[in-house]
Amino acid sequence: MSRPRLCRKINFNPDITYFKPQGVPMRELEIVELTTEEMEAYRLRYINDLEQKEAAEKMHTSQSTYQRILHSAYKKIADALINGKAIKIIKK
C-alpha cells in the first residue's frame, strides 16, 4: 500500500489551460497534460528565480520531491515543444 499523497501548496491558478502549435487544429494534436503542481514548481524556479530549497519550502514539500516534480515538468514541456504537441494544464 502506498503512502497517502500530501497536500502541496500551489499559489498559481492559470487562466489559460491550453497551449498549442500555431496553425494546427487541436483534433490533429497529441496532448501532454501538465499538472498545476508541475506548473507551480516551474513557475517558482524560472519566474520567481527561487533556488530548489526555497521553492520546496514554498510548496510545503521536500527538496527531493520538488526536484521530481520539476523534472517531470521539464520532460513534458520538452516533449510538447520538440514533438509539436499541445499542452493542457490540469488540476490534480
N, C-alpha and C positions, 0 to 999 in steps of 0.2 A: 504494500500500500504506500503510495507516495505522500509526501508531506503536503499539507494544505498550502495553497498559494497565499502569500502575504499581500496586503493592500499596499500598493506603491502610490506615492503622492505624484499626481500629474496636474501641473498648472497650465496646461496647454489644451485648448479645445478648438480645433481648427474649424473655420467657417467653410473652407473648401476641402472636400474629401476625395476628389479625383484629379489626377494629373495624367495627361496622355500625349503621345506624339501628335504634332500638328498634321492635319491632312489625312489622317487615318480614322475611319469610322470605328467607334467603340466595339461594334459587333465583330470586327475583324481582329481585335487585340486580345492577347492574353492579359490577365490582371494579376499583379503582385499585391498582396494585402500586407499593409504596414500598420502595426497596432499604434494606438495613441501612446502607449508605453515606449515603443521604439522611437516615435517622433519626439517625445519628450527628452529621451536620452540624447538624441541627435541635436535637438534644439539647445539643450544645456551646454553641450560640448562646442558646437560650432556657431551658434548665435550669441550665447551668453559668455562664450570663451572660458568656461569653467574647467578646472582640472578634474580628473576622474574621481578623486576623493570627495571634492566639494559637490560634484554632480550626484554622486551616490548618496551623500547625506541629504541633499535636497529631495531626492526621490525616496528617501527612507528605505534604502536597501544597502547591501554590502557592495564593496568595490568589485568583487568578482562577478556578482550578479549583474551589476551595472555594465561591466565590460561585455558580458554575454549578450545583454540586450542591445548594446551599441553595435557589437559585431553583427548581430542578426540584421539590424537596420542597414549597415553597410552593404551586406550581401544582397539584400532585397533591392536597395536603391541602385546598386551597380547592375544587377540583373535587368532591371527595368530600363536603365539608360543604355546599356550595351546591346540588349536584345530587342529594343523598341516595344516595351510592354507598358501598359497603363499601371498607375499606382493608385490603389484605393486605400484610404485611411479608415481603419475600423476601430471601434471601441471594444476592448476586451477586458 
